[in-house]
Amino acid sequence: MSAIKDILAGLKTAIELNGKVVSVANAVDRLATDMRDFDRRLVRVETVIEISRPDGSVLRIARNPDAGEGG
């Protein structure tokens, strides 16, 4: 009987872990959606900054400022 209890306890733990993994996966999907939304908004802000320079010059925002030129 002890072996059956151990097996059932293991199955219960596996089912609980599966539920937690599904919850985390859903949270990651929501975060990915939010990040895509933020990226779109950032592109809009960059565009407004580039267009609205009073002297007509174009402001370029570096993708990776630590990489130096062309980064």
C-alpha positions in Angstrom: 0.0 0.0 0.0 2.9 2.4 0.6 4.0 2.1 -3.0 0.5 3.0 -4.2 0.4 6.0 -1.9 3.8 7.2 -3.2 2.7 6.8 -6.8 -0.5 8.7 -6.1 1.4 11.5 -4.3 3.8 11.7 -7.3 0.9 12.0 -9.7 -0.8 14.6 -7.6 2.5 16.6 -7.5 2.8 16.3 -11.3 -0.7 17.6 -11.8 -0.1 20.5 -9.5 3.1 21.4 -11.3 1.4 21.2 -14.7 -1.2 23.7 -13.5 1.5 26.1 -12.3 3.4 25.7 -15.6 0.2 26.5 -17.6 -0.3 29.6 -15.4 3.3 30.8 -16.0 3.0 30.1 -19.7 -0.2 32.3 -19.9 1.6 35.1 -18.0 4.5 34.9 -20.4 2.1 35.2 -23.3 0.5 38.3 -21.8 3.9 39.8 -21.2 5.0 39.1 -24.8 1.8 40.9 -26.0 2.5 43.8 -23.8 6.1 44.0 -25.0 4.9 44.1 -28.7 2.5 46.9 -27.7 5.4 48.9 -26.1 7.6 48.3 -29.1 4.9 49.7 -31.4 4.4 52.7 -29.1 8.2 53.3 -29.0 8.4 53.3 -32.8 5.7 56.0 -32.9 7.5 58.1 -30.3 10.8 57.8 -32.2 9.0 58.8 -35.4 7.5 61.9 -33.8 10.9 62.9 -32.5 12.5 62.4 -35.9 9.8 64.4 -37.7 9.4 67.3 -35.2 13.0 68.6 -35.0 12.7 72.4 -35.4 16.0 72.7 -37.4 15.0 70.0 -39.8 17.8 67.7 -38.7 17.0 64.1 -38.1 17.6 62.6 -34.7 18.7 59.0 -34.9 18.2 56.9 -31.8 20.9 54.2 -31.6 19.6 50.6 -31.2 22.5 49.7 -28.9 24.3 52.7 -27.4 27.0 50.5 -25.9 28.0 49.1 -29.3 29.4 52.4 -30.5 29.2 53.4 -34.2 26.9 51.4 -36.4 25.6 49.3 -33.5 
